[in-house]
Amino acid sequence: MVTHEFPPHRGGIATYAAEMARAAVKLGYAMEVLAPAAPSAVDDEVWPFAVRRLPLKGTHGLACQWHSTRTLFAERHRLRQATLYLPEPGPMLALMLLQFFHALRPHRLLLTVHGSEILCFRSRPTLRRAAGRLFASADRIGVVSQFTQSLLLEHFPEAAARTVLTPGALRDEFTQSPVPAAVRPSQDKIVILTVARLHPRKGQCHLLKALAALPAAQRAAIEYWIVGAHSKENYEAHLRQAAAAVDFPVKFLGDIPDADLGGIYGAADIFAMTSMPHKNSVEGFGLVYLEAGAHGLPIVAHDIGGVAEAVAGEITGLLVSPDDLPALAAALSRLIADPALRRRLGDAGRQRARQHTWLESATALFGQPEPRS
């Protein structure tokens, strides 16, 4: 596996890459992950596979692409006998360059697409041709949702015969230590929680507007907690300015490690992440919805991209259109006013979060290992 996003880098794609690598080992593959540089304190021996850190910052910029291109070229002889797996767009861009020089022919090429990269790849004719050639040469292409599959085939029909559905699942920690039944601490406020990077696509500002539109009595009964960092486009400053103008508490909790998130989920009453349309970025699935559901939290989300495949409307959460702010406020108001509804949706979320496993996705994408001679 070659990836520009991998722990301790935060985010859904980093989690996806790590869990697919872990599942590949369970299938019987000898897995090696080439990942971005990490702080010296990071212990890569905790992984059940080899991790080699590359001089990458973990972006999709030219410098990272160049380092990935050099690494792939240097590994070209070994890869002729190996399966090369690219779980995100950074190394795909590097391979698009190499493929025109016939410099790299892995034994098998596997890809995963999440959604936003499809819109990026189709945005320019040269990039569109290079991506089409890459997809046509892949042995299998994992798609994280049916929405992502439809988006891929709309813009790259040459991928049709190669796609398999490989949705995300709960992190391995959840399967090792199942989340106990939620016991909310006694508190005066109903806590609405968002866990996401601070980015216009994640919709924290939009959610704040909906909360501000609640009746005065409900605003007096709530707190809004925001977990996340890595602000883009001066978004955090804009969000903090909006938070200062509302008449209910808003807490910025920063970037909390996954191992410490359980207590945050356990203290919340409602999970809300209202993804928005933003440039060439789209929500292909949303692993965080599964994690919130596993903690028994009812969910409020926008019906956009592949979100409806992670959140079942009226079963595990309430889905509303991203262009309907009154409907979003009404959904929040409904959950705030109805503890029984919160419990019902939360209980269903616990069950739904465990319906799929990483091993199932890895089997669909990788298949069973070939017998060694």
C-alpha positions in Angstrom: 0.0 0.0 0.0 1.2 3.5 -0.8 -0.8 6.3 0.8 -0.4 10.0 1.6 -2.9 9.7 4.5 -2.2 7.3 7.4 -2.2 7.5 11.2 -1.2 9.6 13.1 -2.8 11.7 10.3 -6.5 12.2 11.2 -9.4 11.7 8.9 -11.6 9.1 7.3 -9.2 8.2 4.5 -6.3 7.6 7.0 -8.6 5.4 9.0 -9.7 3.6 5.8 -6.2 2.9 4.7 -5.1 1.6 8.1 -8.1 -0.7 8.6 -7.9 -2.1 5.1 -4.2 -2.9 5.7 -5.1 -4.6 9.0 -7.8 -6.6 7.3 -5.4 -7.7 4.5 -3.2 -9.2 7.1 -6.1 -11.1 8.6 -6.8 -12.5 5.1 -3.2 -13.8 5.0 -1.4 -11.2 2.9 2.1 -10.0 3.7 1.4 -6.3 3.9 3.8 -3.4 3.7 2.5 0.2 4.0 4.5 3.2 2.6 3.1 6.1 4.5 3.9 9.8 5.2 6.5 10.9 7.7 5.3 11.0 11.3 6.5 12.5 14.6 9.4 10.5 16.2 7.1 9.5 19.1 4.9 7.4 16.8 5.4 3.7 17.4 4.8 1.9 14.1 5.5 -1.5 15.8 1.9 -1.5 17.0 0.7 -2.3 13.5 0.4 -6.0 12.5 2.3 -5.1 9.2 5.4 -3.3 8.2 5.2 0.5 7.9 7.9 2.4 6.0 7.7 6.2 6.4 8.4 8.3 3.4 9.5 12.0 3.3 5.9 13.1 2.6 3.8 15.7 4.4 0.7 13.9 3.7 -0.8 16.2 1.1 -1.7 15.9 -2.6 0.7 18.7 -3.5 3.4 18.5 -6.1 6.2 17.8 -3.6 4.3 14.7 -2.2 3.4 13.5 -5.7 7.1 13.8 -6.7 8.3 11.7 -3.7 5.6 9.1 -4.4 6.6 9.0 -8.1 10.3 8.4 -7.1 9.3 5.7 -4.6 7.1 3.8 -7.0 9.8 4.0 -9.7 12.4 2.7 -7.3 10.2 -0.2 -6.4 9.2 -1.1 -9.9 11.1 -4.4 -10.1 9.7 -5.7 -6.8 6.2 -4.6 -7.7 6.2 -6.8 -10.8 5.6 -9.7 -8.4 3.4 -7.8 -5.9 -0.1 -6.3 -5.5 0.0 -2.5 -5.4 -2.8 -0.9 -3.5 -3.5 2.8 -3.7 -6.3 3.7 -1.3 -6.6 7.4 -2.0 -5.8 10.0 -4.8 -2.3 11.2 -3.8 -0.4 8.1 -5.1 -2.8 7.7 -7.9 -1.7 11.0 -9.3 1.9 9.8 -9.1 1.1 6.6 -10.9 -0.8 8.5 -13.6 2.6 10.0 -14.6 4.5 6.8 -14.5 2.0 4.9 -16.6 2.7 7.0 -19.7 6.3 5.8 -19.6 5.4 2.1 -19.0 7.8 2.3 -16.1 5.7 0.4 -13.6 3.7 -2.8 -14.1 2.7 -4.3 -10.8 1.4 -7.9 -10.7 -2.0 -6.5 -9.6 -3.2 -3.0 -9.2 -6.0 -2.2 -6.8 -7.5 1.2 -6.1 -10.1 2.7 -3.8 -12.1 5.8 -4.7 -14.0 7.9 -2.1 -15.8 10.5 -4.2 -14.1 13.9 -4.3 -11.2 12.6 -6.3 -13.6 11.6 -9.1 -14.7 15.2 -9.5 -11.1 16.4 -9.3 -9.9 13.9 -12.0 -12.7 14.8 -14.4 -12.1 18.6 -14.0 -9.4 18.9 -16.7 -9.1 17.0 -20.0 -5.5 15.9 -19.5 -6.2 14.7 -16.0 -9.4 13.0 -17.2 -7.5 11.0 -19.8 -4.8 10.0 -17.4 -7.3 8.9 -14.8 -9.3 7.0 -17.3 -6.2 5.1 -18.4 -5.4 4.3 -14.7 -8.9 3.0 -14.0 -8.9 0.9 -17.2 -5.6 -0.7 -16.1 -6.7 -1.5 -12.5 -7.6 -5.1 -11.6 -10.2 -3.9 -9.1 -11.5 -0.6 -7.9 -13.2 -0.4 -4.5 -15.9 2.2 -4.1 -17.0 3.2 -0.6 -20.7 3.6 -1.4 -23.2 3.1 -4.2 -23.2 6.9 -4.6 -19.4 6.8 -5.2 -19.9 4.0 -7.7 -22.6 5.9 -9.6 -20.3 9.0 -9.7 -17.3 7.0 -10.9 -19.2 5.3 -13.7 -20.9 8.6 -14.8 -17.5 10.2 -15.4 -15.3 7.1 -16.0 -17.5 4.3 -17.6 -14.3 2.4 -18.5 -14.2 1.4 -14.8 -17.5 -0.4 -14.9 -16.2 -4.0 -15.1 -13.8 -3.5 -12.3 -15.7 -1.9 -9.4 -16.6 -3.6 -6.2 -18.4 -2.1 -3.2 -16.0 -1.7 -0.2 -17.7 0.5 2.4 -16.0 1.5 5.6 -16.8 -0.1 9.0 -16.0 0.5 12.7 -12.4 0.8 13.6 -10.7 -2.3 15.0 -10.8 -0.9 18.5 -14.6 -1.2 18.5 -14.5 -4.9 17.7 -11.9 -5.6 20.3 -13.7 -3.6 23.1 -17.4 -3.2 22.2 -18.9 0.1 23.4 -21.0 -0.5 26.5 -24.6 0.8 26.7 -24.6 4.6 26.9 -25.2 6.1 30.3 -25.4 9.8 29.8 -24.0 11.8 32.7 -26.5 14.0 34.6 -26.2 17.4 33.1 -28.4 20.4 32.7 -27.7 20.8 29.0 -28.5 18.6 25.9 -25.2 18.3 24.1 -25.1 18.4 20.3 -21.7 17.1 19.0 -19.8 17.4 15.7 -16.6 15.5 15.0 -15.0 16.6 11.8 -12.1 18.7 10.5 -12.9 22.4 10.3 -13.8 22.7 6.7 -16.7 24.4 4.8 -17.8 21.0 3.4 -18.3 19.7 7.0 -21.0 22.3 7.6 -20.3 23.4 11.1 -21.3 27.0 10.3 -24.6 25.8 8.7 -25.4 23.7 11.7 -24.7 26.7 14.0 -27.3 28.7 12.0 -29.9 26.0 12.4 -29.2 25.8 16.2 -29.6 29.6 16.4 -33.0 29.3 14.7 -34.4 27.0 17.5 -37.0 28.4 19.9 -35.6 30.3 22.8 -36.5 27.6 25.3 -34.5 25.0 23.4 -31.5 27.2 22.8 -31.4 27.7 26.6 -31.3 23.9 27.0 -28.4 23.1 24.6 -24.6 23.2 24.2 -22.8 22.7 20.9 -19.5 20.8 21.1 -17.1 21.0 18.1 -14.3 18.4 17.8 -11.8 19.0 15.0 -8.9 21.1 13.7 -7.0 21.5 10.4 -9.0 24.6 9.3 -9.2 25.4 5.6 -10.0 28.8 3.9 -9.9 30.7 7.3 -12.9 28.6 8.2 -12.1 28.3 11.9 -12.0 32.1 12.4 -15.3 32.5 10.6 -16.8 29.7 12.7 -15.6 31.2 16.0 -17.0 34.6 15.0 -20.4 32.9 14.3 -20.2 31.0 17.6 -19.6 34.2 19.6 -22.8 35.7 18.2 -25.2 33.0 19.5 -26.9 32.9 22.9 -26.0 29.3 23.8 -22.6 27.7 24.8 -20.3 26.6 21.9 -17.2 24.6 23.0 -14.2 24.1 20.6 -12.6 21.0 21.9 -9.8 20.8 19.3 -8.2 17.8 17.7 -8.9 14.9 20.1 -7.1 11.5 19.6 -9.3 8.6 18.6 -8.5 6.8 21.9 -10.0 9.7 23.8 -13.1 10.3 21.7 -15.2 7.7 23.6 -15.7 10.0 26.6 -16.8 12.8 24.3 -19.3 10.6 22.5 -20.5 9.3 25.9 -21.2 12.8 27.2 -23.2 13.9 24.1 -26.9 13.4 23.4 -27.1 14.1 19.6 -24.5 13.7 16.8 -24.8 16.2 13.9 -22.6 16.5 10.9 -24.2 18.4 8.1 -22.0 18.0 5.1 -22.4 20.7 2.4 -21.7 20.9 -1.3 -18.3 22.6 -1.7 -16.3 22.9 -5.0 -15.1 19.5 -6.1 -15.5 18.0 -2.6 -18.2 15.5 -1.7 -19.1 13.2 1.2 -18.7 9.8 -0.2 -19.8 7.9 2.9 -18.8 9.2 6.4 -17.1 6.7 8.9 -17.8 9.1 11.8 -21.5 8.5 11.5 -20.9 4.8 12.2 -18.8 5.7 15.2 -21.4 8.0 16.6 -24.0 5.3 16.0 -21.9 2.7 17.8 -22.0 5.0 20.9 -25.8 5.1 20.7 -26.1 8.6 19.4 -29.0 9.7 17.2 -27.8 11.5 14.1 -28.8 14.6 12.2 -27.2 14.8 8.8 -27.7 16.2 5.3 -28.9 13.9 2.6 -26.0 14.4 0.3 -23.5 12.2 -1.4 -23.2 8.8 0.2 -24.4 9.9 3.6 -27.7 8.0 3.3 -25.7 4.8 3.1 -24.2 5.5 6.5 -27.3 7.0 8.2 -30.6 5.3 7.7 -33.3 8.0 7.6 -35.9 7.7 10.4 -34.1 4.6 11.6 -30.7 5.7 12.9 -31.0 9.4 12.3 -32.8 12.3 10.6 -31.8 13.3 7.1 -32.6 16.7 5.5 -31.8 18.5 2.3 -28.6 20.6 2.5 -30.5 23.6 1.1 -33.3 23.5 3.7 -32.2 25.3 6.8 -35.7 25.4 8.4 -35.9 21.6 7.9 -32.5 21.2 9.7 -33.7 23.3 12.6 -36.9 21.3 12.8 -35.0 18.0 12.9 -32.8 19.2 15.7 -35.8 20.6 17.5 -37.6 17.2 17.2 -34.7 15.3 18.8 -34.1 17.9 21.5 -37.8 17.6 22.5 -38.1 13.8 22.3 -35.8 11.7 24.5 -37.6 8.5 23.5 -36.9 9.2 19.8 -33.2 9.8 20.7 -33.1 6.4 22.4 -34.8 4.6 19.6 -32.5 6.0 16.9 -29.5 5.5 19.0 -30.3 1.9 19.7 -30.8 1.2 16.0 -27.5 3.0 15.3 -25.7 0.6 17.5 -26.9 -2.4 15.5 -26.4 -0.8 12.1 -22.8 0.3 12.9 -21.8 -3.4 13.1 -23.6 -4.7 10.0 -20.4 -4.6 7.9 -16.8 -5.4 8.6 -13.4 -4.4 7.2 -12.7 -8.0 6.5 -15.7 -8.1 4.1 -14.5 -5.1 2.2 -10.9 -6.4 2.1 -12.1 -9.7 0.7 -14.1 -8.0 -2.0 -11.2 -5.9 -3.1 -8.1 -8.1 -2.5 -9.6 -11.6 -2.9 -7.9 -14.5 -1.2 -4.1 -14.6 -1.3 -2.5 -16.7 -4.0 -0.8 -19.9 -2.6 2.9 -19.4 -2.3 5.1 -21.7 -4.3 
